[in-house]
Amino acid sequence: MFKKVLAFILACSMSFAVVGCGESTDEKGDEMSETTNATDKKEPYTQANLPKYEPQEFEICGLWAPTEMTEEAFLQYKEAGFNVVSFTNHDEVPRTSDNQYYLGSNRTMEALKICKKVGLDVYIAYGNSWFVRAIEGQDYFGETPFSKHDYYGEYKDIIKGVHIKDEPHKDDMEAISNDTIIKDFQKVYPNAKYMVNIVSITAGGEYYGYTDYYALFDDYMNSIVKKLDNPYISLDLYPFHNKLPDSPEKLAMGYDVIAKAAKETGASTTMIMQSSTGVEFHEELSEGDMRWQVYSALAFGAQNIQYYCYSKPVDRDYNCCMLMPDNKTPSYLYYYVQEINNEIQGMASAMLAYSWDKSIGVSGTEEYSQRVFALEYDDNLERSKFDDAKHFEEATATHDLIVSRFTSEKYGESYMFVNFAEREKTNTVTATFKDCGAVAIYGGDGFTGTPKIVEIADDGKLSLELKYGEGVFIVPLS
């Protein structure tokens, strides 16, 4: 399909009509500005008109975990807006039970005690098989490793997942998709995620032993995800990568593959953000760069967000991660991520009440960057749309835009708009709604948890000014 779209794009150029909108006003507080031409209503919409959502949070964590086994280090981690710690190994540190995370290691138990005390959930680590066997012996794991090393009964309320493998090669798939191991895991950790992270479409599949990325992805889905009682999908896609310059253009397409698979299987999804600079990555990241990554992931239904990296891996000479190279001092990225994490948790209860349904691309009328072309057209090369949409009709934008629809049997439809323009470009968006008198707008730069209620103009139009990287989640109010 992507080849069809590319051929279509090369064969013709498209023009887009601009829909007029009223004058805009900027407000501090929730930082995102909007305009309507609504006439006064006898009974204006208020917070009382909002749906009553159950309290929920996104699971947010940073890789790697704090290097120091102290309450202070883990509290500093928590203050960045993280609520889960991933027990990820620094491979080059001494390979001992005291220094490595794996099932049964001393370090795992020590970290669990700290996390329980300071109020953090965890993803524990299965462990790298070859060096765990070097530490503990060849038969350490056995055929049923989770039952054999079931030491964490008093901590299972905070264990949200077990990290099994990162970016598996085809040769690894047989071992981690073994039915005996998966059944053993589900018996010991019935409510946790069996966590296998794969590469994104930008990395292809050949290096990992497959003919192409789709062969890799199909094997991952059939061999692992569809076998799980709690299906789970995870991938990393780093858009500011020196060796993969087309990553920004492929981000939406890569996330769309994941979102559709999650919709089909009911899987929970994790998307991993880039929060490191230097070496294979760009030398610097802006606050807008970080916000664009996170809001893009949410637009494609991510319930879990991870950041690579929180602390610097010992084998990577990054300029900085969320911590400086000393792995103690917060870098500027720490504070960017802290603000963004607080923003998205303020909208989590609303967003997580709905399920992702579909995303479409809207190319800019003034400038476009090819970031959304793959989602602009369907298999018949017709412009993509939401079938039987109850409230949304269309959107135009001065720059590239992603619009996603979310649905709920209880609450109906909601929509997310994310500015997909190139760096530092503000996007003027005009969306046309129907059969709703107002909308509640969640999210955006500086969002503090209280949505703005904006009455819709008589012609159904709502105007948004989205800064670079900014997104908003919109709930129509009938």
KAKAQUI-V177082 format. One record per pair of residues at least 6 apart in sequence whose ideal C-beta (glycine too) atoms are under 7 Angstrom apart, sorted by the first residue. I is the first residue (numbers start at 1). J is the second residue. If there is no record, write none. Layout:
# KAKAQUI-V177082
i: [I	I]
j: [J	J]
This chain:
# KAKAQUI-V177082
i: [1	2	2	4	5	5	5	8	8	9	14	16	16	16	17	18	18	19	19	19	21	21	21	21	22	22	22	22	23	24	24	24	24	25	25	26	27	29	29	30	30	30	30	30	31	31	31	32	32	32	32	32	32	32	33	34	34	34	34	34	35	36	36	36	36	36	37	37	38	38	38	39	41	44	45	45	45	45	45	46	49	50	50	51	51	53	53	53	54	55	56	56	56	57	57	57	58	58	58	58	58	58	59	59	59	59	59	60	60	60	60	60	60	61	61	61	61	61	61	62	62	62	62	62	62	62	63	63	63	63	63	63	63	64	64	64	64	64	64	65	65	65	65	65	66	66	66	66	67	67	67	69	69	69	71	71	71	74	74	74	74	75	77	77	78	78	80	80	80	80	80	81	81	81	81	81	83	83	84	84	84	84	84	85	85	85	86	86	86	87	87	87	87	87	87	87	88	88	88	89	89	89	89	90	90	91	92	92	93	93	95	95	95	96	97	97	97	97	98	98	99	100	100	101	101	101	101	102	102	102	102	102	103	103	103	103	104	104	108	112	112	112	115	115	116	116	121	121	122	122	122	123	123	123	123	123	124	124	125	126	126	126	129	132	133	142	143	144	144	145	145	146	146	146	146	147	147	147	150	152	159	159	160	160	161	161	161	162	162	162	162	162	163	164	164	164	164	165	165	165	166	167	167	167	168	168	169	169	170	170	170	171	173	173	176	176	177	177	182	182	182	185	186	193	193	193	194	194	195	195	196	196	197	197	197	198	198	198	199	199	199	200	200	200	200	201	201	201	201	201	202	202	202	202	202	204	204	205	205	205	205	205	208	210	210	217	221	225	225	225	225	225	226	231	231	231	232	232	233	233	233	233	233	234	235	235	236	236	237	237	237	238	238	238	239	239	239	239	239	240	240	240	240	240	241	241	241	242	242	242	243	248	249	249	251	252	252	252	252	252	252	252	253	255	255	255	255	256	256	256	258	258	259	259	259	259	261	262	262	263	268	268	269	269	269	269	270	270	270	271	271	271	272	272	273	273	273	273	273	274	274	274	275	275	275	275	275	275	275	275	276	276	276	276	277	277	277	277	277	277	278	278	278	279	279	279	283	285	287	288	288	288	288	288	289	290	290	290	291	291	291	291	292	292	294	294	294	295	295	295	295	296	297	298	298	298	298	299	299	299	299	299	299	300	300	300	301	303	307	307	309	309	310	310	310	311	311	311	312	312	312	312	312	320	320	321	321	322	322	322	322	322	323	323	323	323	324	343	343	346	346	346	347	347	347	347	350	350	350	351	353	353	354	354	354	354	354	355	355	355	356	356	357	357	357	358	358	358	359	359	359	359	360	360	360	360	361	361	361	361	361	362	362	362	362	362	362	363	363	363	364	364	364	364	364	365	365	365	366	366	367	368	369	369	369	371	371	372	372	372	372	375	376	376	377	377	378	386	386	389	390	390	390	391	391	391	391	391	391	392	392	392	393	393	393	393	394	395	395	395	395	395	396	397	397	397	398	398	399	399	399	399	400	400	401	401	401	401	401	402	402	403	403	404	404	405	405	406	406	407	413	414	414	414	415	416	416	417	417	417	417	417	417	417	418	419	419	419	419	419	419	419	421	421	423	424	425	426	426	426	426	427	428	429	429	429	430	430	431	431	432	432	433	433	433	433	433	434	435	436	436	436	436	437	437	437	437	438	438	438	438	438	439	439	439	439	439	439	439	440	440	440	440	441	441	441	441	441	442	442	442	443	443	443	444	444	445	445	454	456	464]
j: [379	253	374	381	373	374	377	377	381	373	363	363	365	396	396	365	396	396	430	461	35	430	461	463	35	36	37	463	35	33	35	463	465	33	35	33	33	446	448	444	446	447	448	452	444	445	446	441	444	445	464	466	470	472	465	441	454	462	463	464	463	454	455	456	457	462	457	458	455	456	457	458	455	455	437	438	453	455	477	453	477	440	451	411	475	349	350	353	349	349	348	349	352	83	345	348	303	304	305	344	345	348	83	84	160	303	304	81	82	83	84	305	341	82	84	85	86	123	306	77	80	82	307	309	310	322	86	88	306	307	308	309	310	88	90	309	310	311	313	85	86	87	88	311	73	74	77	311	90	311	327	110	111	114	114	117	118	114	115	118	120	118	85	310	118	120	322	334	337	338	341	337	338	341	342	345	120	121	120	121	122	123	160	115	120	122	123	163	306	101	108	111	122	123	124	125	101	125	163	100	101	125	128	313	314	315	314	315	99	314	131	134	135	135	105	106	107	135	106	107	107	107	135	107	108	125	127	108	125	126	127	132	126	127	145	149	149	151	124	122	152	155	122	158	155	158	158	160	158	159	160	160	161	162	163	195	159	162	163	162	163	164	141	140	140	148	180	180	184	181	184	184	185	188	189	184	187	188	188	159	189	192	192	193	192	193	195	185	189	192	194	195	195	176	194	195	196	172	176	196	197	197	198	199	176	196	208	209	208	209	210	209	219	223	196	224	223	224	194	227	228	194	229	230	232	268	228	232	232	234	224	234	234	235	236	216	220	235	208	235	236	235	236	237	254	213	250	253	254	257	237	244	247	250	254	212	213	211	212	213	215	216	216	216	219	257	261	231	232	233	265	267	265	265	266	267	267	268	258	261	262	267	269	270	258	271	272	308	247	251	254	247	274	281	247	248	251	274	293	274	281	282	285	289	247	280	281	280	281	282	280	371	370	371	296	361	371	372	374	375	402	420	374	271	296	297	300	300	359	375	269	300	300	301	356	359	267	269	301	356	303	304	301	302	303	304	302	304	306	297	302	305	306	308	293	294	305	306	307	281	293	308	290	307	308	309	321	322	333	337	308	309	318	321	283	284	285	318	319	320	317	318	319	316	317	318	319	333	336	423	424	467	468	469	469	336	337	340	340	445	469	470	468	469	305	340	344	418	469	470	471	418	305	344	351	416	471	359	402	404	416	418	471	356	359	404	356	352	322	337	321	322	321	322	323	321	323	327	318	321	323	325	327	331	333	331	333	330	331	333	334	337	329	330	331	334	331	443	447	447	448	449	442	443	447	473	442	473	475	473	408	411	406	407	408	411	414	406	407	408	404	406	405	406	407	386	404	405	375	402	403	404	375	384	385	403	372	373	375	376	402	372	395	396	397	401	403	372	376	400	397	398	399	400	421	396	397	398	398	399	399	400	400	421	422	400	420	400	401	402	420	384	383	384	383	384	384	392	405	405	412	413	435	413	433	434	435	436	476	405	415	433	432	433	434	460	432	401	403	429	430	431	430	427	428	429	427	428	419	421	425	427	420	421	417	419	420	427	429	418	420	415	417	415	416	413	415	414	416	413	476	473	474	475	474	471	473	429	431	464	466	471	472	474	471	427	466	467	468	469	470	471	427	468	468	468	468	465	466	467	468	466	465	463	464	466	461	463	462	464	460	461	439	456	460	462	476	460	478	456	476	477	478	455	456	477	478	453	454	455	456	477	454	456	462	474	475	476	477	451	453	475	477	451	452	454	472	474	451	472	473	471	472	473	470	472	467	470	462	462	472]
